[in-house]
Amino acid sequence: MMVARYPELGRVAVTVWGKRDVRVVDLADGRTQATLRTGTDTNTVGFAPDGRYFALLRRGGAVEMWRREPLGRVIGPVGLGDDSGQFALGFPTKNTFLLASHGLIHLYRLGDPTREEDVYDLGPTPPTYKPYIFRAVSNDGRTLLYTDGYGRSAPLRLDLDVWRDALCAVIGYRELTAGQRSGLPVEVPEGPLCPEPGPHSTESNPGRPELMG
């Protein structure tokens, strides 16, 4: 049996292996308040803060996203790579679902239709050159705890402004030449990329110490 947090105070979500249901149970009287039929191989679940969606982990090592009403799967199943025991998931906003596994960070937009919005690939980690391992995600879904190939664990901020300021500081807030812009792997907007030190310029680097120096 697995017991998970539920957004409503005084209630929990309970799953029992071999049963087809996720049960929402009131802790005060032990009664089942809701029953969600998700299949017999359900391992555990994690609800969004507003309760409209929940992530479901299958015993075979795959994650699915379900809508509460009307009940149904909207994402997945999504495999978790070679090691299904190492993953993290969260909800950065009420309309965004984050799944981090096997060196990849997936962001999904919840709604109609639900779709994948962004994917961040951290690449291989020296010296093993295997994917980074994700351990946990903060309650607000904006910081991940990861482990590199040396066994070092550190937080990774998912804040584009923090990363921009950290990278601009590395190059001394200079602007890129036309040739350097054309050589970038992604398209960048017109205008200055590093006009001036931002509000995060004095913060410590947002993660990946082997890259940030």
C-alpha positions, 0 to 999 in steps of 0.5 A: 500500500502507498499513501500520498499527499492530497491537496485538501487538508485532512485527506490522503490518496491511497493505492494498493497493489493489485487494486484498480482504484486510487482512493481519496481517504478522510483521515478523521473518519477513515472513509473513502471520499472518492474512488478513481479507477486507474488500473491494477498496476498503479504504484503511487500518485501525486496530485497538482496543488489544485487537484485538477490533475494527478501524476501516476507512476506505473509499477513497470516504471512509466509515468502518466498524467491524468485529469480528475474530471472527467477522469482520463489519461492526458499524457503518457505513458512516459518511460523513465530511462534505464533507472526508473527509480531515479526521477522527480516530478512537480507542478511549477504552475497550476497549468504546468507539469514537470517530469525530470528523468534520465538527464532530461527535464520535460515541461508539459502544458496542462489543458485542452489539449495537454502537450509537451512544451519544452525539453531541457537536456543536461547532456552526459556527466563526466567522468561516467558520461551517463545521464544526470540523476534527479533526486527531488523537486521543490514544492514550487517546481522551480528547483531540482536536486540532481547528482552528477557522475562524481556523486556530488548533489546540488540544486538546479534552478529552473529560472531563465533570468538566473541562467541568463545573468550567470552566462552573461557574467561569464562572458563579461556582459559583452555582446555576441558578434553576428558570426557567434550568433549564427553559430548558436544551436538555437535562434536568439532574439534580436537586440542585446542579449546582455544589456546590463547586469540583471537582478540575479547577477550577484546570486550564486550560479544556478547549478551545473558547477562543472559548467559555471566554474 
